């Protein structure tokens, strides 16, 4: 079910503890250069499990524009577009595409991990368009790199994905995963739907 924060329709004030994501970044984070993954983000202070860390912010796109931008990219370029699909209890599917390439925040520098320490939760504030909030999935130590699973899974066992096996031509577009976890899938998560034409 969708998660809503208190908002302008509520009688509570700005100090309400149910106004978390809308207050923005409160943690000390640092963008740094990693050994193999390009830029990354690390915590400069301990972050307790369950804490809001940051938002993955950017331009909210429709499917057609997201597909156009993905297909216009060179496969070697960084791709920051994220597709969030929420499956509602009545069978409907809500899709949100966010591109922080031109307008974004520190969240765009978060790397993928097959064993992440962050989990993404779509949170609504004054709108049905979700804000993509990242929360600490475990206690995070100062200096630890922050990462989440780009596919949206969290602590699933290998092979638990419903992703199809990529075709040979799709493998040429996939990017290697350098997370180094014991359950590493070798490639970053793959969503071919934005590459296909109807």
C-alpha positions, -999 to +999 in steps of 0.1 A: +000+000+000+012+035-007+030+053+022+018+089+029+034+114+052+015+141+070+010+170+046-008+203+040-042+186+045-032+176+081-038+196+112-004+187+127+025+212+126+059+211+109+073+194+140+052+163+135+073+131+136+053+118+105+069+145+084+103+129+077+111+127+040+097+162+033+123+177+057+151+166+033+186+155+040+197+156+077+226+132+076+263+141+069+272+123+037+302+125+014+304+119-024+337+101-031+356+084-059+354+046-056+380+021-069+359+005-097+324+020-095+329+056-103+314+080-077+299+067-045+284+080-013+295+072+022+282+081+057+302+106+077+283+096+109+267+064+122+232+059+109+208+037+129+187+011+111+154+025+100+166+061+097+158+082+066+190+088+048+182+107+016+159+109-014+166+098-050+154+131-065+152+142-101+129+149-130+097+128-130+092+114-165+064+097-183+071+063-199+076+076-234+102+102-224+120+078-201+122+053-230+134+081-254+162+091-231+174+056-224+174+047-261+193+079-269+221+071-245+254+054-255+256+021-235+289+032-220+273+064-205+260+064-169+223+058-166+206+074-137+170+068-147+152+047-122+119+029-129+098+023-098+068-001-102+043-004-074+019-033-076-014-023-059-037-048-041-064-043-068-040-054-095-031-019-108+005-010-116+018+025-108+050+034-126+072+063-118+104+072-137+129+096-122+159+110-140+184+130-118+209+135-147+202+172-150+183+180-118+191+158-088+208+154-055+234+133-037+211+102-043+222+100-079+257+089-067+245+059-047+258+026-061+241-007-065+248-037-042+235-072-043+236-069-004+226-033+002+225-013+034+197+009+021+162+002+010+140+024-013+104+032-002+081+054-024+066+080+000+039+104-009+037+140+003+009+163-010+008+142-043+003+108-057+037+111-073+060+094-049+093+107-035+119+079-036+131+077+000+161+057+010+162+043+045+189+025+064+182-013+063+208-019+090+230+000+113+255+019+091+290+028+105+307+062+098+328+057+066+307+029+052+296+032+016+258+036+011+242+014-015+208+000-025+196-027-049+188-010-082+162-037-089+142-028-058+147-063-042+161-064-007+177-094+009+163-118-016+182-150-022+199-154-056+175-166-082+145-151-064+141-125-091+113-127-117+135-111-142+138-131-174+172-144-185+187-117-208+191-125-245+226-125-259+221-090-275+208-077-242+240-089-224+260-066-246+241-036-231+243-048-195+269-033-171+290-054-148+284-053-111+314-045-089+296-047-055+319-075-043+292-092-022+291-130-018+258-132-037+268-108-065+248-113-097+278-102-119+256-077-137+236-046-127+199-053-127+184-053-162+150-039-173+146-044-210+111-027-211+126+007-218+147-006-247+119-024-265+096-008-290+059-016-289 
